[in-house]
Amino acid sequence: MALWSALKGLTNKAKQFVYAKLMSGFAPSFSQFGDNIYASDVVQNCIDVIATEISKLQPKHIRTDANGIQTVPRSNLNRLFKFAPNELMTTRDFLEKIIWLLYLNYNAFIYPTYTLTRDARGNEIRNYTGLYPLNPTQVEFLQDETETLFVRFYFSSGDSFTLKYSDVIHLRKKFSVNEIMGGGLNGQPDNAALLKVLQINDTVLQGLEKGIKTSMSVRGIMKISTLMDDVAQRAERERFESLMRSGESGILPVDLKGDFMPINLDPKFVDKDTLAFLDSKTQRWFGVPLPILTGDYTDEQYQAFYEKTLEPIVISLGQAFSKTLFTPREIDVGNEIVCYHKNMMYLSTRAKLDLIKTAGEQGLLTDDQKLAVLGYPPLEDGTGSRRTMSLNYIDVNLANTYQLGRLVTKQGGTKNNE
């Protein structure tokens, strides 16, 4: 695979490394990472919703000039972001994979492969050829004699690679007490509080299973009023069970030897409010309310979910990718990665029309963009790039001229009246 070849070509085993110095004094070696909470269906559903929503993003390399005008350059990054960041994944797969790794490990590493060329001034230029999510079993942070930070990845195949940390895109969740890694002090997910809830939930579910089995197993006692040996008792029990199976009327005939005593089992199940409370504790942990999980949400509920849970991830993706993919000089001249949440299909028809009306009156949307909000394709004649605004919905380039002409006419009419 292209990633493996690139890693083998770049890793530098000849250098002398020591563990990076951390303020905490701990050795910066971290294993990847527990998965004990992911047996819960509620946990998996919550993460799946987040990963699915993030996979709808469209990352873009944009450039903002000194006047604040943004353009989308024809770059290798935009080519990769459009359909396939690497030969194994589409853009949607790539983003979904990153989120699952982030929530599984509280850390996600992405390595960008590239080739080097030089411009007319002799400056090195990176031509990116792929973006690969990494899933190491262990990571170590090292430094060389110049105190440059490196990261060594160990994989389940037995291979290990040492790369400059500045060349690796690193996303973190709950970045708190550890100096480099997301999660707890040991650089792993700190799920102790959540595990308590999941253990209670598991105990409740096991109790429900046992209660249901018990209520459907023993239904009564057949008292045989004569002395029988084991073989005769077994034959009598089988005769009684045969009567039960064949008793379509619900009435079982028994002779004077038998006496059937029913057992009325009344297992106490957990009420639905308690079950809903346990599930809601997990949903709040991940910031995914029940209407989002079921898909029965309003525009306002989705907006709240986006701002609370999705937007921090969107911001983190843009900043982490920009920090690694561009040099400080490229960032200074306006290059950055922005993840656009352009798909507005979650909005109701009324909200879509309100959006078109409000943004359209300001001349912010082209005709094709308005059609896209409603789920329609662009205009076939290629005129969909036209923007209109509320001044009789004329071309925005003619609006100022039109207003100026009306003003001159009005002033001229006033003079004539005088």
MIDRENKE-122966 format. One line per 2 residues: number of its first residue (from 1); for each residue x, y, z of C-alpha. Coordinates in Angstrom, 3 decimals, m for minus. Layout:
REM MIDRENKE-122966
NUM = X/Y/Z | ... .
This chain:
REM MIDRENKE-122966
1 = 0.000/0.000/0.000 | 1.170/3.552/m0.695 .
3 = 1.037/4.492/2.997 | 3.363/1.670/4.049 .
5 = 5.910/2.583/1.376 | 5.811/6.233/2.389 .
7 = 6.235/5.442/6.083 | 9.167/3.117/5.455 .
9 = 10.807/5.760/3.308 | 10.428/8.534/5.888 .
11 = 11.034/6.816/9.224 | 14.529/7.529/10.507 .
13 = 15.928/4.713/12.610 | 19.478/6.030/12.448 .
15 = 18.722/9.003/14.692 | 19.318/8.794/18.416 .
17 = 16.071/9.347/20.298 | 15.188/9.755/23.948 .
19 = 11.775/10.070/25.529 | 10.338/13.556/25.231 .
21 = 10.437/15.493/28.509 | 7.013/16.103/29.999 .
23 = 6.172/18.444/32.867 | 4.381/15.584/34.636 .
25 = 7.549/13.480/34.730 | 5.839/10.417/33.230 .
27 = 7.362/8.490/30.322 | 5.370/9.544/27.216 .
29 = 4.478/6.016/26.092 | 0.782/5.294/25.594 .
31 = m1.029/2.118/24.612 | m4.146/2.101/22.414 .
33 = m6.649/1.990/24.341 | m9.643/0.224/25.956 .
35 = m12.777/m0.748/24.088 | m14.777/m2.064/27.045 .
37 = m17.634/0.450/26.753 | m18.358/m0.389/23.114 .
39 = m20.317/m3.540/23.881 | m23.231/m1.250/24.729 .
41 = m25.712/m0.722/21.896 | m26.514/2.770/23.213 .
43 = m22.830/3.765/23.065 | m22.444/2.444/19.526 .
45 = m25.635/4.169/18.374 | m24.489/7.511/19.800 .
47 = m21.058/7.343/18.159 | m22.556/6.134/14.892 .
49 = m24.880/9.166/14.761 | m21.967/11.562/15.372 .
51 = m19.707/9.820/12.838 | m22.479/9.745/10.226 .
53 = m23.208/13.453/10.608 | m19.523/14.416/10.463 .
55 = m19.117/12.259/7.329 | m21.448/14.707/5.525 .
57 = m18.873/17.509/5.831 | m17.040/18.764/2.755 .
59 = m13.452/19.798/3.639 | m12.029/22.547/1.443 .
61 = m8.665/24.209/1.040 | m9.462/27.916/0.835 .
63 = m7.318/31.022/0.557 | m8.277/34.423/1.968 .
65 = m6.514/37.473/0.521 | m5.691/40.743/2.275 .
67 = m9.118/42.142/1.337 | m10.940/39.234/2.961 .
69 = m11.985/37.675/m0.353 | m11.987/33.886/m0.223 .
71 = m11.124/31.639/m3.162 | m10.908/27.863/m3.589 .
73 = m7.567/27.172/m5.322 | m6.993/24.257/m7.676 .
75 = m4.759/22.371/m5.261 | m3.849/18.735/m4.638 .
77 = m5.633/18.959/m1.295 | m8.923/19.961/m2.891 .
79 = m8.563/17.106/m5.350 | m8.089/14.667/m2.452 .
81 = m10.920/16.145/m0.379 | m13.410/16.069/m3.238 .
83 = m13.803/12.295/m3.612 | m11.002/10.127/m2.188 .
85 = m8.311/11.160/0.332 | m6.587/7.825/m0.308 .
87 = m6.948/4.766/m2.519 | m8.989/2.865/0.100 .
89 = m11.560/5.440/1.198 | m14.015/7.967/m0.094 .
91 = m14.204/11.308/1.680 | m17.242/10.112/3.629 .
93 = m15.447/6.903/4.693 | m12.374/8.907/5.680 .
95 = m14.279/11.291/7.954 | m16.348/8.507/9.514 .
97 = m13.194/6.490/10.239 | m11.558/9.453/11.949 .
99 = m14.524/10.000/14.285 | m14.741/6.340/15.285 .
101 = m11.006/6.312/16.083 | m11.359/9.573/18.002 .
103 = m14.186/8.260/20.191 | m12.573/4.841/20.588 .
105 = m9.159/6.163/21.666 | m9.805/9.865/22.464 .
107 = m6.963/10.417/19.992 | m6.887/10.136/16.204 .
109 = m3.765/10.328/14.036 | m3.805/11.072/10.294 .
111 = m0.671/10.928/8.198 | m0.487/12.969/4.941 .
113 = 1.755/11.479/2.264 | 3.455/13.904/m0.118 .
115 = 6.183/14.449/m2.660 | 8.584/17.408/m2.587 .
117 = 9.249/19.818/m5.423 | 10.809/23.283/m5.594 .
119 = 9.357/26.483/m6.965 | 11.188/29.096/m9.068 .
121 = 12.691/30.618/m5.902 | 14.035/27.295/m4.698 .
123 = 11.491/26.866/m1.890 | 10.279/23.368/m1.105 .
125 = 6.647/22.679/m1.961 | 4.691/19.721/m0.684 .
127 = 2.430/18.020/m3.217 | 0.049/15.927/m1.124 .
129 = m0.795/12.494/m2.507 | m2.926/10.978/0.268 .
131 = m4.354/11.284/3.774 | m4.395/8.133/5.918 .
133 = m5.998/7.545/9.341 | m3.648/5.508/11.563 .
135 = m4.674/2.944/14.165 | m1.546/2.128/16.196 .
137 = m1.499/m0.164/19.224 | 0.999/2.071/21.034 .
139 = 2.555/5.496/20.582 | 5.695/7.002/22.070 .
141 = 6.781/10.626/21.969 | 10.516/11.108/21.470 .
143 = 12.976/13.900/20.825 | 16.357/14.017/19.112 .
145 = 19.479/15.943/20.046 | 17.918/19.173/18.743 .
147 = 14.826/18.580/20.925 | 12.627/18.158/17.850 .
149 = 9.524/16.168/18.792 | 8.926/12.806/17.094 .
151 = 6.212/10.184/17.498 | 6.830/6.455/17.176 .
153 = 3.856/4.331/16.138 | 3.631/0.613/16.892 .
155 = 1.132/m1.430/14.871 | m0.445/m4.839/15.458 .
157 = 1.530/m6.213/12.502 | 4.745/m5.733/14.501 .
159 = 5.948/m2.777/12.427 | 6.930/0.529/13.980 .
161 = 7.605/3.923/12.387 | 9.123/7.093/13.811 .
163 = 7.865/10.344/12.284 | 8.133/14.041/13.021 .
165 = 5.193/15.031/15.174 | 4.724/18.186/13.103 .
167 = 4.049/15.966/10.044 | 1.167/14.116/11.745 .
169 = m2.375/15.451/12.121 | m3.381/14.786/15.741 .
171 = m6.996/15.132/16.909 | m7.763/14.920/20.631 .
173 = m10.927/14.521/22.669 | m11.165/15.660/26.307 .
175 = m7.638/17.057/26.157 | m7.105/17.755/29.840 .
177 = m4.506/16.499/32.314 | m2.156/14.789/29.858 .
179 = 0.275/17.140/28.107 | 0.131/15.506/24.681 .
181 = m2.693/12.988/24.510 | m6.438/13.305/24.886 .
183 = m8.296/11.445/27.620 | m7.076/10.889/31.162 .
185 = m3.636/11.164/32.746 | m2.426/7.980/31.011 .
187 = m3.538/9.180/27.586 | m6.451/6.748/27.438 .
189 = m10.216/7.249/27.564 | m11.371/7.996/31.088 .
191 = m14.683/6.134/31.018 | m14.963/5.164/34.696 .
193 = m18.112/7.243/35.281 | m19.770/5.934/32.129 .
195 = m18.868/2.332/32.951 | m20.874/2.525/36.189 .
197 = m23.985/3.469/34.244 | m23.369/0.752/31.636 .
199 = m22.843/m1.888/34.343 | m26.168/m0.941/35.954 .
201 = m27.817/m1.062/32.539 | m26.329/m4.510/31.867 .
203 = m27.528/m5.795/35.260 | m31.044/m4.542/34.512 .
205 = m31.056/m6.201/31.080 | m29.852/m9.508/32.547 .
207 = m32.589/m9.303/35.167 | m35.189/m8.739/32.457 .
209 = m33.936/m11.750/30.521 | m34.065/m14.020/33.579 .
211 = m37.504/m12.709/34.586 | m38.925/m13.427/31.138 .
213 = m37.427/m16.937/31.066 | m38.762/m17.700/34.554 .
215 = m42.256/m16.451/33.755 | m42.419/m18.679/30.684 .
217 = m40.915/m21.866/32.155 | m42.558/m23.255/35.346 .
219 = m46.348/m22.856/35.147 | m47.539/m25.334/37.782 .
221 = m46.989/m28.475/39.854 | m48.486/m31.853/38.949 .
223 = m49.164/m33.727/42.202 | m49.421/m37.503/41.717 .
225 = m51.407/m39.031/44.574 | m49.979/m42.545/44.341 .
227 = m46.628/m44.086/45.013 | m44.692/m44.520/41.809 .
229 = m41.152/m45.337/40.928 | m39.067/m42.958/38.809 .
231 = m39.985/m44.633/35.547 | m43.720/m44.465/36.274 .
233 = m43.470/m40.793/37.354 | m41.679/m39.918/34.155 .
235 = m44.323/m41.686/32.103 | m47.093/m39.836/33.973 .
237 = m45.376/m36.475/33.444 | m44.986/m37.160/29.747 .
239 = m48.675/m38.136/29.544 | m49.611/m34.843/31.243 .
241 = m47.391/m32.767/28.922 | m48.976/m34.520/25.956 .
243 = m52.399/m33.504/27.272 | m51.201/m29.900/27.612 .
245 = m49.990/m29.819/24.020 | m53.189/m31.301/22.671 .
247 = m55.616/m29.347/24.853 | m56.951/m26.899/22.293 .
249 = m59.988/m26.083/24.470 | m57.769/m25.083/27.389 .
251 = m59.338/m27.815/29.623 | m57.060/m30.670/30.732 .
253 = m58.683/m33.914/31.848 | m56.890/m35.613/34.769 .
255 = m57.824/m38.766/36.629 | m58.164/m39.295/40.377 .
257 = m54.420/m39.950/40.700 | m53.407/m36.460/39.524 .
259 = m53.814/m33.016/40.974 | m52.537/m29.941/39.060 .
261 = m51.688/m26.841/41.119 | m50.921/m23.719/38.986 .
263 = m48.148/m21.334/40.011 | m48.922/m17.690/39.366 .
265 = m45.589/m16.047/38.707 | m45.548/m12.260/38.748 .
267 = m41.978/m11.128/37.992 | m41.379/m7.445/38.690 .
269 = m39.816/m5.773/35.680 | m38.032/m2.417/35.711 .
271 = m40.360/0.407/34.769 | m39.840/2.238/31.493 .
273 = m38.900/5.514/33.231 | m35.906/3.837/34.893 .
275 = m34.784/2.294/31.602 | m35.166/5.647/29.825 .
277 = m33.159/7.342/32.593 | m30.257/4.887/32.225 .
279 = m30.214/5.336/28.434 | m30.410/9.128/28.767 .
281 = m27.325/9.134/31.028 | m25.320/7.545/28.205 .
283 = m26.870/9.831/25.596 | m25.928/12.925/27.630 .
285 = m22.361/11.600/27.954 | m22.027/11.707/24.166 .
287 = m24.277/14.724/23.614 | m26.794/12.864/21.462 .
289 = m30.428/13.364/22.562 | m33.103/10.749/21.893 .
291 = m34.803/12.613/18.985 | m31.470/12.657/17.121 .
293 = m31.032/8.908/17.682 | m34.525/8.108/16.423 .
295 = m34.403/10.647/13.575 | m37.606/12.302/14.798 .
297 = m36.172/15.766/15.480 | m37.135/19.343/14.789 .
299 = m34.940/21.971/13.152 | m34.299/23.533/16.564 .
301 = m33.300/20.174/18.116 | m30.837/19.463/15.321 .
303 = m29.391/22.957/15.573 | m28.825/22.458/19.312 .
305 = m27.189/19.059/18.620 | m24.960/20.627/15.965 .
307 = m23.818/23.491/18.197 | m23.208/21.323/21.264 .
309 = m21.724/18.145/19.783 | m20.793/18.531/16.122 .
311 = m19.487/22.084/15.863 | m16.505/21.581/18.241 .
313 = m15.432/18.600/16.108 | m15.841/20.613/12.890 .
315 = m13.662/23.417/14.300 | m11.071/20.923/15.572 .
317 = m10.832/19.214/12.171 | m10.205/22.512/10.353 .
319 = m7.593/23.742/12.819 | m5.706/20.430/13.142 .
321 = m5.544/19.888/9.371 | m4.485/23.506/8.702 .
323 = m1.757/23.388/11.382 | m0.118/20.324/9.815 .
325 = m0.761/20.693/6.090 | 0.490/24.287/5.746 .
327 = 3.704/26.007/6.723 | 3.524/29.093/8.971 .
329 = 4.158/31.225/5.895 | 1.280/29.585/3.969 .
331 = m1.032/30.170/6.915 | 0.080/33.816/7.096 .
333 = m0.995/34.406/3.495 | m4.477/32.999/4.123 .
335 = m4.352/29.255/3.460 | m6.525/27.062/5.670 .
337 = m8.762/23.987/5.704 | m12.450/24.606/6.371 .
339 = m15.023/21.840/6.801 | m18.320/23.045/5.358 .
341 = m21.572/21.652/6.704 | m23.282/22.454/3.440 .
343 = m25.965/19.764/3.427 | m29.157/21.438/4.709 .
345 = m31.442/18.489/3.944 | m32.296/18.108/7.648 .
347 = m34.287/21.359/7.525 | m38.040/21.281/7.078 .
349 = m39.510/22.600/3.823 | m40.666/25.772/5.580 .
351 = m37.186/26.356/7.051 | m35.581/25.808/3.638 .
353 = m37.883/28.358/2.040 | m37.163/30.839/4.861 .
355 = m33.427/30.287/4.331 | m33.728/30.893/0.577 .
357 = m35.838/34.001/1.143 | m33.542/35.538/3.773 .
359 = m30.220/34.697/2.085 | m31.632/35.341/m1.394 .
361 = m32.805/38.833/m0.545 | m29.232/39.679/0.429 .
363 = m27.803/38.296/m2.804 | m25.877/35.603/m0.922 .
365 = m27.067/32.558/m2.884 | m26.824/31.698/m6.551 .
367 = m29.774/30.120/m8.343 | m27.972/26.757/m8.284 .
369 = m27.384/27.044/m4.537 | m31.075/27.733/m3.972 .
371 = m31.957/24.677/m6.046 | m29.474/22.559/m4.071 .
373 = m31.158/23.524/m0.766 | m34.433/22.191/m2.190 .
375 = m32.735/19.037/m3.479 | m32.782/19.932/m7.180 .
377 = m29.832/19.704/m9.634 | m28.167/22.799/m11.157 .
379 = m29.707/24.507/m14.168 | m28.759/22.689/m17.350 .
381 = m28.133/25.858/m19.375 | m25.288/26.937/m17.059 .
383 = m26.970/30.145/m15.907 | m27.257/28.975/m12.292 .
385 = m24.306/31.090/m11.154 | m26.506/34.206/m11.298 .
387 = m27.280/35.880/m7.979 | m30.359/37.998/m7.408 .
389 = m31.399/40.260/m4.566 | m34.597/41.769/m3.269 .
391 = m34.576/44.957/m5.411 | m37.114/43.487/m7.853 .
393 = m34.774/40.477/m7.934 | m32.478/41.997/m10.507 .
395 = m28.862/41.088/m11.084 | m26.750/42.238/m8.108 .
397 = m24.275/43.869/m10.485 | m27.032/46.200/m11.756 .
399 = m28.596/47.069/m8.394 | m26.388/50.102/m7.628 .
401 = m26.843/51.514/m11.135 | m30.590/51.076/m10.885 .
403 = m30.775/52.836/m7.510 | m28.542/55.674/m8.735 .
405 = m30.737/56.172/m11.807 | m33.882/56.423/m9.649 .
407 = m32.172/58.932/m7.355 | m31.157/61.197/m10.274 .
409 = m34.670/61.009/m11.740 | m36.235/61.923/m8.416 .
411 = m33.903/64.889/m7.872 | m34.515/66.157/m11.413 .
413 = m38.292/65.962/m10.915 | m38.059/68.012/m7.701 .
415 = m36.192/70.802/m9.476 | m38.798/70.965/m12.249 .
417 = m41.591/71.324/m9.690 | m39.800/74.213/m8.081 .
